[in-house]
Amino acid sequence: MSSENRITASFVVPPDLSDRRLDQAAAELMPEHSRSRLQGWIKSGALTVNGEQRKPRDKVMLDDRLDLDAEPEAQVSWQAEEISLDIVYEDEHLLVINKPAGLVVHPAAGHADGTLVNALLNYAPEVENLPRAGIVHRLDKDTSGIMVAARSLVAHTSLVDQLQTRTMGREYDALVVGTLTGGATVDAPIGRHPRERKKMAVVPTGKAAVTHYRLFERFAAHTHVRCKLESGRTHQIRVHMAHVKHPLVGDPLYGGRLRLPKGTTEELREALAAFNRQALHARQLTLEHPETGEILSWEVPLPDDMVQLLAVLRQHAAELDRREF
């Protein structure tokens, strides 16, 4: 847990991390902190094993106790930028944001600025003292919708815990290729693609990942589904839906070539060709307030591009129905 003036946490090494390097185990147990930050804490003695200072390369064993007690300090070196934010809710602990498609969440190679983090540093400068500037989960650049950022250490610790214990509820709207007859659950581990390093894939050595989806609206050759996550792996919905042969419309990584249904009108052809991002929107977020314990929930509407595409699909399906009579 964290207090106003300290960053504190305690863990007992589980079986799957036994015999791992201390810095590796710490990174698995505290993914909200960067590897370099954790290594610095190990070297300084802020992160101990069974009350003793160790080296980052030292091995940890089953049931070893890891304790962190560190001073908060500026955690980021990125610049604040005046970028408009669509804020759904805010208080001293939380910022709930409706992220547009096209906005990168976190600075990285090729995206050093113009990101959500740069916007947060401008809007709420106090996030400079939080790991990853308060970001506890991400949405892909071209995924739209609702996400939460921490504004205090108390909130940061609470939100990370809720994500790890799967008590934070997240529901997504997705438009997939093909007609589904009902919902299902995809329980398949996700890891880095063995050959294409920019992609993720269902692989036996991956981390556990579970996606539940249910049918919301069916069209002639596409389906609008709603997905709930039990885990938060990179590209999870995109990978899982492609795995069950129903990739997201417009997905540049996992969607394959554009597939046009039988009887496609020119309007639908143009709409599908023009939709050049994955049709995925984070619609609902439910969490426990880090200070009050109150269960809070927010929902944001579909963005215009998905609304327009769904309207064209609906019209196309209606035209096909009329032809059959």
Order of alpha helices (4+ residues) and beta strands (2+ residues): beta-alpha-alpha-beta-beta-beta-beta-alpha-beta-alpha-beta-beta-beta-beta-beta-beta-alpha-alpha-beta-beta-alpha
